[in-house]
Amino acid sequence: MSKVGKKPITMPTGVTATLSGDVLTVKSAKGELSKKFPILNLDLNVADGQAIVSPKMEDKETKTLWGTWRNLLNNMIIGASEGYVKRLELEGVGYKAVLQGKNLQMSLGFSHPILIEPPAGIEFKIEKNTILVSGIDKEAVGQICAEIRSWREPEPYKGKGIRYAGEIVRRKSGKKVGTAAA
């Protein structure tokens, strides 16, 4: 039995979850999220403000995916009710980001600016040297943050680059000048 899968999920008011066929749909005022279940051996019961994912049969594949799909449903419910926000910090001389409409334009030391278009449901905001990426889909927010960060990952000598807020970059010492042997 899955310890994670057995936990009930509390449903906030205004959020509904339905399972029709093999498609799980979560709706709220912020938007709608849907995911396709890879197996049909799981069942969703929504009652009294709680959602419970339970297995229909006790085979190995169902047991391994039970807790995973419970957490995916939980992420969808949290995203539909509160949303997700990730912060990226720009560290380095001349590194900056500006908004052009909905698109994000970054100057990262290349000969050209980097222009990133947000996927559907993702929104960018800029505060000083911080990029705020927000949306209702946790997977999409994390993916676009990883793509932005991949343009200039933090380097270990000076610490320049794009990092997640609160990320600790291990610093290396530079070249050490040795004494000349006489």
Phi, psi and omega in degrees: 000142181274125178292321180287317183297330182285340183292131175284152179255126178281131181263119176293160179292141180090359179246131178237142178235132179225149176238109179242115185068241178245018181248124177263126182235132176238126182238146174204185178291332180285334180158193183229135177238141176219145179221146179266127177286135179283337180233154180258017184268006178249149182235147179244125177242120178244117179201145176055039177073018178227146175244133181232125175264127181225149180279146176275328178222163186255053176266171186295318182296319179295316180298322183288331183262353184300306181294325179297313182288333174294317179290325176297318176296318179299317178297322179294320180292316178296317179297319181289331182268316185249322185091169180239144178225130174238144181247133175242134181252136175265125182233117177147152180290126177085355178279125179209161179225140176223157177264135171242093188070241176264345184280153179255124177246127183237141172253113187235026178092359175278171179284352181224154176283153178262126180247123181240124177268133181285141173291170180300132178087001180249140182228139178255146171221150181239131173227107184053243179257033180236132176256125177259123178248121183229154179178177181263345180260112184299320181295317180292321179296315179295322181293315181291326176295319179295323179292319178296314182296329183292344178292322177212087177290151182298131179264151191280350185270310179253346180082011181286148176139192178255126180228157174290150178298129180087356180289136179258121179260120179289126184264142176254153175277150181284196178297141177253133180277121180270163178281145180285132178278130182252000000 
